[in-house]
Amino acid sequence: MDIDFPLVLVVLTFATGLIWLADKLFLRERRLAAARANGTASEEAIEDEAEEPKEPYLVDLSRSFFPVLAIVLVLRSFLVEPFQIPSGSMLPTLEVGDFILVNKYAYGLRLPVAGTKILEVGDPERGDVMVFRYPKDGETNYIKRVIGMPGDRIRYRDKQLYINGEKVETRFVARLPPVELRREDLGDVEHDIFLTMGRPGASGEGEWVVPEDHYFVMGDNRDNSNDSRYWGTVPDELVVGKAFGIWMHWKSLTSLPSFDRVGGIE
């Protein structure tokens, strides 16, 4: 069973915060009153905090961890969140084992776990590499490239992409059997894609109209990507953020981390 880390982080932050606050407001005074009544500490020593009764272990633990958890929660929920690439669907842009950084505020500030947008900042744009929650379960994080905006008509036929009737231009770069490397022009964004040589173009073919507040996404590894061609568009409420950089590559526990791929994402 997958662990819902954001939920765990929220629960731990609020739990440690409540324990710390309860001690600050109520429990500490009770300990001091008990110490005065038992005569285990003088009034002067208590005032100087020289002989203040020892905090319970759980209170001490909460006081130590709450600030750290709160900072991590804010950074991860509203600023930047790290992700690991688990599959090759975004090759050649992203490789299996890439650790990426995702801008959480680029598309608006959202509440952790619930994902409700509380502040409009910006919207996904065509060509962005976007992290979102898989529409079929609303939980699993996916990463794909934004191809279609709300209202767009998308067609994919014979390995060729069309947006609103206009052919999306690509140019040949190299043959890297079993794939062909091509450069695709999505308006302001140019990026590389893989097309599998010798595979029929019928895979993922079709025509779609993108609903309002939805996005059509595809993987850069066009013949090896589970994307909007198969399960539909991504609603805005499932958007997580914009991937903007690779900070480490670590393919498996049997290999050493590498920093050769550190850099931005096209």
Secondary structure as UniProt FT lines:
FT   HELIX           5..22
FT   HELIX           23..27
FT   HELIX           28..38
FT   HELIX           43..47
FT   TURN            48..49
FT   HELIX           57..74
FT   HELIX           75..79
FT   STRAND          80..84
FT   TURN            89..93
FT   TURN            96..97
FT   STRAND          98..103
FT   TURN            106..107
FT   STRAND          109..110
FT   TURN            112..114
FT   STRAND          117..119
FT   TURN            126..127
FT   STRAND          129..133
FT   TURN            135..137
FT   STRAND          141..148
FT   TURN            150..151
FT   STRAND          153..157
FT   TURN            158..159
FT   STRAND          160..163
FT   TURN            164..165
FT   STRAND          166..167
FT   STRAND          170..176
FT   TURN            177..178
FT   STRAND          179..186
FT   TURN            187..188
FT   STRAND          189..196
FT   TURN            197..198
FT   TURN            201..204
FT   STRAND          206..209
FT   TURN            212..213
FT   STRAND          214..218
FT   TURN            222..223
FT   HELIX           228..231
FT   STRAND          234..235
FT   HELIX           236..238
FT   STRAND          239..249
FT   TURN            253..254
FT   TURN            260..261
FT   STRAND          263..264
//
